[in-house]
Amino acid sequence: MISLVNQELQVAGKIDYDNAEQYYQQGLALIQKQPLPVVVNLSQLQQGSTLALAVLVRWLRQTPQAQGLQFKAVPEKMMKIIQACHLQDDLQII
């Protein structure tokens, strides 16, 4: 699911309605233990859905000024959702 590798939060698998809250809670616990900003690597995420994006945005809102996360290897489908929602200026994508 979520692991900390080389000071990056690695998100793996598929976020769906059955496990979204578990992903959120597990990720939030790891984020709160790390110095900010935290790099969130999405290269192992199976599907870049609106639900997955919602989990990422919820994490971001728990950081000071909603600026504590940087997103890496964002899936193409998720990038299209981000652009359609005009969130590209709100998310730090590296």
Summary of the structure (lengths in Angstrom):
residues: 94
radius of gyration: 11.9
end to end distance: 21.4
largest distance: 32.2
contacts: 277
relative contact order: 0.19
helix: 39%
strand: 26%
